[in-house]
Amino acid sequence: MQAFISYAHDDHDAFDEFSASLKPVARAYDFKIWADKRLVPGNYWNTTIANEIAASDIHILLISPAFFASDYIYDHELPAIADRC
């Protein structure tokens, strides 16, 4: 099982704290957590993110004003996540 975390980069500190809190749960229930921090140089990041959303069973949204202000999240991630529902 895989979880995709969508967050605004302005919320980097909140993401790090949330990820640390989620890690024991992921370990206990044997699922992988994916977020864009796992992108590596040379990745086609738009395609990689779309593929990870499609492959994920769980989609976690870290909601904040910055999240709602993000054009990328609004135009790409949210529609792809909604298509999975």
C-alpha positions in Angstrom: 0.0 0.0 0.0 1.2 3.5 -0.7 0.2 7.0 0.6 0.8 10.2 -1.3 1.2 13.4 0.7 0.3 16.7 -1.0 1.6 19.9 0.6 2.7 23.4 -0.2 6.4 23.9 0.0 5.8 26.9 2.2 4.7 24.3 4.8 7.9 22.4 4.7 8.3 22.4 8.5 4.8 21.1 9.1 5.4 18.5 6.5 8.5 17.3 8.2 6.8 17.1 11.6 3.8 15.3 10.1 6.0 12.8 8.2 7.8 12.0 11.4 4.5 11.4 13.2 3.2 9.2 10.4 6.2 7.0 10.0 5.4 4.6 13.0 1.8 4.2 11.5 3.3 3.4 8.1 5.6 0.9 9.7 2.8 -0.7 11.7 0.5 -1.0 8.7 3.2 -1.7 6.1 2.7 1.1 3.7 5.1 3.4 1.8 4.8 7.2 2.1 5.5 9.2 -1.0 6.0 12.9 -1.2 7.9 15.1 -3.7 10.9 15.1 -1.4 11.6 11.7 -3.0 12.1 13.3 -6.5 15.7 13.1 -7.7 17.5 15.2 -10.2 16.7 14.1 -13.7 13.2 12.9 -12.9 10.4 14.2 -15.1 8.7 15.6 -12.0 5.2 16.3 -13.5 5.1 12.7 -14.8 6.6 11.2 -11.6 4.0 13.0 -9.4 1.1 12.0 -11.6 2.3 8.4 -11.5 2.7 8.4 -7.8 -0.8 9.8 -7.3 -2.2 7.1 -9.6 -0.3 4.4 -7.7 -1.3 5.6 -4.2 -4.1 4.0 -2.2 -4.2 6.9 0.3 -4.0 10.6 -0.5 -3.1 12.9 2.4 -3.6 16.7 2.0 -1.8 19.0 4.4 -4.3 21.9 4.1 -3.1 25.4 4.8 -3.6 28.8 3.1 -0.4 28.1 1.1 -1.9 24.8 0.0 -5.0 26.5 -1.4 -2.8 29.2 -3.0 -0.6 26.7 -4.9 -1.4 26.7 -8.6 0.4 23.4 -9.1 -1.6 21.7 -6.4 -4.9 23.2 -7.7 -4.2 22.6 -11.4 -2.4 19.2 -11.2 -2.5 17.3 -7.9 -6.1 17.9 -6.8 -7.7 16.9 -10.2 -5.5 13.7 -10.3 -6.5 12.8 -6.7 -10.1 13.5 -7.4 -10.0 11.2 -10.5 -8.9 8.4 -8.1 -12.0 8.8 -5.9 
